[in-house]
Amino acid sequence: MRVPSEFSIAEKLDRLFKQVRSAGQGEASYMAVAEAIRAQQGIQISHTYIWQLRTGRRDNPTVQHLTGLATFFGVPVAYFLDDAEARKIDGQLALLSSLRDAQVTEIALRAADVSPSSRDTIGELVRKVWELERDRRRPEA
């Protein structure tokens, strides 16, 4: 008996398209992804099929197609098959996305050049600001 997944292939693929990209770049096009998978991995896949997977119009890809997509986006194929792995990787991708922000990178670079006790203080300040922002975004109960 197959255990239902918490997240669909479409949702996972959509998150990869939104989060995995170079700084200052937009989402990769379906055509660019398909061409890269064909050229770099020798896997036959069309841009239309990738669009169908992302939008949920197709939901039963082959392991070969999942492997091609996973390799293109730099995640293990388990991302598509295991929800716990997907949650872990999504957290890592969110962190990388934040690090692409120039201000975050500048803070990290400057913090690297201070004493360990000062880094602890900076970390504590960032945590407090994060908690304040998180609390502000929560809807009122």
QUIGI-V777771 format. One line per field, one symbol per residue. ss: DSSP state (~ for helix, > for strand, _ for the rest). burial: 1 if it has 9 or more other C-alpha atoms within 8 Angstrom, else 0. Layout:
BEGIN
ss: ???
burial: ???
END
This chain:
BEGIN
ss: ________~~~~~~~~~~~__________~~~~~~~~~~~~_____~~~~~~~~~_______~~~~~~~~~~~____~~~~_~~~~~~~~~~~~~~~~~~_~~~~~~~~~~____~~~~~~~~~~~~~~~~~~~~~~____
burial: 000000001111111110111000000001011111110000101110111111110110000011111111001010110110110011001100101110011000001000000010010000000000000000000
END
